[in-house]
Amino acid sequence: MAIIRNAREDEADLLAEIGFRAWEKAMISIGEVTDMSDSAFEAFRHFTRKDWLTISAVEQHGTLAGWAAREKLDELISDFWVDPIYQRQGLGGELLAEVEADIVHQGLEEARVETHAHNLEAIGFFEKHGYAINWLSIAYSPKIDRDVQSVGLSKRLVPLAPETYGPGI
């Protein structure tokens, strides 16, 4: 059974390793990993050490299996990583549902996520969970020191109120 909880400061380096392994798996399939591995790992370590308070962790049988972060505690899920050995076991879906519940609990109505435009596995995962692509862009990423093609996906978490023309009509 998966347990989803807040990350702890003493787990920052382990969270970085999980994020890096998941990132590396995704990037290998895209074909862009060789010259940016060191800077990517350092970016994960820096982020998890600095922003561990914004991270929700999922564990399976007492072992950390993945994590999600909302850096600004808004509707943007800035990071979403499941260790490759735990992928396709439902843990990502459980983690995503918990993060979405937190977003709604804060009074926000929509969740957003961004990923590499060629990360078809991640795009497919989020689409399977009700997200739709809203935009495509190319921007410089200082974390990995190169231009990156990205897509933005979003999902409405709270239904829109029905439009009416007056009370009870």
Residue pairs with C-beta under 8 A, 6 or more apart in sequence:
2 58
2 59
2 60
2 65
2 90
2 91
2 94
2 95
3 58
3 59
4 56
4 57
4 58
4 94
4 95
4 98
5 56
5 57
5 59
6 53
6 55
6 56
6 57
7 15
7 48
7 52
7 53
7 55
7 56
7 57
7 67
8 52
9 52
11 48
11 52
11 57
11 64
12 45
12 48
12 49
12 52
13 45
13 48
13 49
14 64
15 44
15 48
15 52
15 55
15 57
15 64
15 67
16 41
16 44
16 45
16 47
16 48
16 49
17 44
18 64
18 65
18 66
18 67
18 81
18 82
18 83
19 44
19 47
19 48
19 67
19 79
19 81
20 40
20 41
20 44
21 83
21 84
22 66
22 81
22 82
22 83
22 84
22 87
23 40
23 44
23 81
24 33
24 37
24 40
25 84
26 116
26 119
26 121
26 122
27 33
27 36
27 40
27 116
29 119
29 120
29 121
30 116
30 118
30 119
36 144
36 145
36 146
39 143
39 144
39 145
40 143
40 144
43 143
43 144
47 69
47 79
48 55
51 69
51 71
54 69
54 70
54 71
54 72
54 73
54 78
55 67
55 68
55 69
55 79
56 67
56 68
56 69
56 95
56 98
56 99
56 102
57 64
57 66
57 67
58 64
58 65
58 66
58 67
58 82
58 91
58 92
58 94
58 95
58 98
59 65
60 86
60 89
60 91
64 83
65 82
65 83
65 86
65 91
66 80
66 81
66 82
66 83
66 86
66 91
66 92
66 95
67 79
67 80
67 81
67 95
68 77
68 79
68 80
68 81
68 95
68 96
68 99
69 77
69 78
69 79
69 80
70 76
70 77
70 78
70 99
70 102
70 103
71 78
71 79
72 78
73 106
74 108
75 103
75 108
75 109
75 110
75 111
75 112
76 112
76 113
76 114
77 96
77 99
77 111
77 112
77 113
78 114
80 92
80 95
80 96
80 99
80 113
80 122
82 91
82 92
82 95
92 125
93 129
96 129
99 111
100 111
100 155
100 157
103 110
103 111
103 157
104 157
104 158
108 157
109 156
109 157
109 158
110 154
110 155
110 156
110 157
110 158
111 131
111 154
111 155
111 157
112 152
112 153
112 154
113 126
113 131
113 152
113 153
113 154
114 150
114 151
114 152
114 153
115 122
115 123
115 126
115 150
115 151
115 153
116 122
116 148
116 149
116 150
116 151
117 136
117 149
117 150
117 151
118 149
123 133
123 151
123 153
126 153
126 155
127 133
127 153
129 155
130 155
131 153
131 154
131 155
132 153
132 154
132 155
133 151
133 152
133 153
134 152
134 153
134 154
135 151
135 152
136 149
136 150
136 151
136 152
137 149
137 150
137 152
138 147
138 148
138 149
138 150
139 147
139 148
139 150
140 146
140 147
140 148
141 147
141 148
